[in-house]
Amino acid sequence: MRTPHVVVVMGVAGTGKTTIGPLLAARLGVPYAEGDDFHPPANIAKMSAGHPLDDADRWPWLDAIGSWAHGREGLGGVVSSSALKRSYRDRLRAAAPGVVFVHLTGDRKLIEDRMSHRQGHFMPTALLDSQFATLEPLAADEPGVAVDVSGTPEEITARAVRALDALPDRTPR
C-alpha cells in the first residue's frame, strides 16, 4: 500500500490554495491545515497594511508549517503555503523531507480577478505583483507538480489528484 503524501499546496495569492487544499485533502482522505493559520500576528498585520513579508518574517512561519508536515509524515496531510521561493521549499523539506508540492499556476489576470472578489482576506490585490516577482516555479529536481487553476475547484482538484497519482512512490524503504 502506498504511503499518503504530505502535500504542500503552493502558489501566489489568489490561486486558490485555501479552496483547493481542503478539497484535495478530502479526496486523499487526509487532514488539511491552513497555512495562513501558522502566521504570527505581526505577519498578518504587516500584510493587512499592504506591506510584503521579507524572508525574516517568513522563516518562523515556514518552520511552523514544516513542523506540522513533519508530524504528518507517513500519515499524509495537505497544508497550504505560498512557498514562492526555492529556499522556502528547501526549508520545508529540511523539516519534512517527504513533502511534495502542488504548485497552483494560472494567468495573472485570472488570479487578480479572483482576488478582487474574495471577502475577508488580509492579502490585498496590490501585493500580487510582489508575489509574482518573488515566485520561483518548481525546478525539475523538486518533488511536485504544477496544476493549472482554470476551471472549477472540482476540476482543479481532479487535475491535482491525477498529477499526484503519476508521481513515483517516494516512500523510504
C-alpha positions in Angstrom: 0.0 0.0 0.0 1.3 3.4 -0.9 2.0 5.8 2.0 0.0 9.0 1.7 2.0 12.1 0.7 2.2 15.2 2.8 1.3 17.8 0.2 2.1 21.5 0.2 -0.4 23.4 -2.0 1.6 26.4 -3.1 1.4 29.4 -5.4 0.9 33.1 -5.4 -2.1 34.7 -3.5 -5.4 34.2 -5.3 -4.5 30.8 -7.0 -7.0 29.0 -4.7 -4.8 27.4 -2.1 -7.4 27.8 0.6 -10.1 26.4 -1.7 -8.2 23.6 -3.4 -6.3 22.5 -0.2 -9.3 21.2 1.7 -10.8 19.6 -1.4 -7.6 17.8 -2.2 -7.3 16.7 1.5 -10.8 15.3 1.3 -10.1 13.4 -1.9 -6.9 12.0 -0.4 -8.6 11.2 2.9 -6.1 13.1 5.0 -6.3 16.2 7.2 -5.9 19.8 5.9 -4.1 22.6 7.6 -4.5 26.2 6.5 -1.1 27.8 6.1 -2.3 31.3 7.0 -3.1 30.0 10.5 0.6 29.4 11.1 1.4 33.1 10.6 2.3 35.1 13.7 0.0 38.1 14.3 2.8 40.5 13.2 2.9 38.9 9.7 -0.8 39.3 9.3 -0.7 42.9 10.4 2.1 43.7 8.0 0.3 42.1 5.0 -3.0 43.7 6.0 -1.2 47.1 5.9 -0.2 46.3 2.3 3.5 45.5 3.1 5.0 42.3 1.7 6.8 40.0 4.1 10.5 39.6 3.9 12.5 36.4 4.5 13.0 37.2 8.2 9.2 37.3 8.5 8.7 34.1 6.7 11.2 31.8 8.5 9.2 31.2 11.7 6.1 30.7 9.6 7.8 28.2 7.3 9.3 26.4 10.4 5.8 26.1 11.9 4.4 24.6 8.6 7.4 22.3 8.4 6.8 21.1 11.9 3.2 20.2 11.1 4.3 18.5 7.9 6.9 16.5 9.8 4.3 15.3 12.2 2.2 14.0 9.3 5.0 12.0 7.6 3.8 8.5 6.9 0.2 9.6 7.7 -0.4 12.1 4.9 -1.8 15.6 5.0 -2.3 18.7 3.0 -1.2 22.2 4.0 -1.2 25.4 2.1 1.8 27.7 1.8 2.7 30.2 -0.8 6.3 28.6 -0.8 7.2 31.0 -3.5 11.0 30.6 -3.4 13.1 27.5 -3.8 14.8 28.5 -0.4 11.3 28.4 1.3 10.6 24.9 -0.2 14.1 23.7 0.8 13.3 24.9 4.4 10.0 23.0 4.4 11.8 19.9 3.0 14.5 20.2 5.7 11.8 19.8 8.3 9.8 17.2 6.4 11.9 15.6 3.7 9.0 13.6 2.1 6.7 16.6 1.2 5.6 17.0 -2.3 4.3 20.3 -3.8 1.2 21.1 -5.8 2.0 24.4 -7.5 -1.2 26.1 -8.5 -0.5 28.1 -11.6 -2.5 30.5 -13.7 -2.8 33.6 -15.8 -2.2 36.8 -13.7 -5.4 38.4 -15.0 -7.5 35.4 -13.8 -5.8 35.4 -10.4 -6.2 39.1 -9.9 -9.9 38.8 -10.8 -10.4 36.0 -8.3 -8.5 38.0 -5.6 -10.7 41.1 -6.2 -13.8 39.0 -5.4 -12.5 37.5 -2.2 -14.2 38.5 1.1 -12.4 38.9 4.4 -8.9 38.0 3.4 -5.9 40.0 4.7 -3.9 39.9 1.4 -4.7 42.9 -0.7 -4.6 42.7 -4.5 -1.9 45.3 -4.5 0.6 42.7 -3.3 0.1 40.4 -6.2 2.9 42.0 -8.2 5.3 41.3 -5.4 4.1 37.7 -5.2 4.8 37.2 -9.0 8.1 38.9 -8.7 9.2 36.6 -5.9 7.8 33.4 -7.4 10.4 30.7 -8.4 8.4 27.9 -10.1 9.2 24.3 -9.1 12.5 23.1 -10.5 12.8 19.7 -12.3 14.6 18.3 -9.2 11.9 19.3 -6.8 9.2 16.8 -5.9 5.9 18.1 -7.1 3.6 19.0 -9.9 2.2 22.2 -11.5 -1.6 22.4 -11.8 -3.4 25.0 -13.8 -6.1 26.9 -11.9 -8.5 27.5 -14.8 -11.9 25.8 -14.3 -14.0 24.9 -11.3 -12.4 24.0 -7.9 -13.5 20.4 -8.5 -11.8 20.3 -11.9 -8.6 21.8 -10.5 -8.7 19.2 -7.6 -9.2 16.3 -10.0 -6.2 17.5 -12.1 -4.1 17.7 -8.9 -5.1 14.2 -7.8 -4.2 12.8 -11.2 -0.9 14.6 -11.2 0.0 13.3 -7.7 -1.0 9.8 -8.7 1.5 10.0 -11.5 4.4 10.8 -9.1 6.7 8.0 -8.3 6.3 6.4 -4.8 8.8 8.2 -2.6 8.3 6.0 0.5 11.6 5.3 2.1 12.5 1.6 2.0 
